[in-house]
């Protein structure tokens, strides 16, 4: 396992221990960066019409299409560190 992967997984654990819940925009960024870093570009279709949360998550992740997984991991780690500071 690479150092970057270890830091990414540690950040995923650290985010669970935030003192306060981030705002919805930040939560979407965290979700999208985590998915891009762990799985790469989104491949699934849009969720159902009335699944507003699922649609927002899908769109946030889709906006990161083309960003290399390693870059998404770095951005995720930086965002988590910023939230913990």
SULZISUL-V172451 format. One record per pair of residues at least 24 apart in sequence whose ideal C-beta (glycine too) atoms are under 7 Angstrom apart, sorted by the first residue. I is the first residue (numbers start at 0). GAP is how many residues later the second one is. Records with the same first field share a line. If there is no record, write none. Layout:
I=GAP ; GAP
This chain:
3=66 ; 69
6=70
7=29 ; 65 ; 68 ; 69
10=65 ; 66 ; 69
13=66 ; 70
14=65
17=65 ; 66
21=61
27=28 ; 29 ; 32
28=31 ; 50
29=46 ; 49
30=26 ; 29
31=28 ; 29 ; 31 ; 32
32=39 ; 42 ; 43 ; 46
33=42
34=26
35=25 ; 28 ; 31 ; 33 ; 36
36=32 ; 35 ; 36 ; 39
39=29
40=24 ; 25
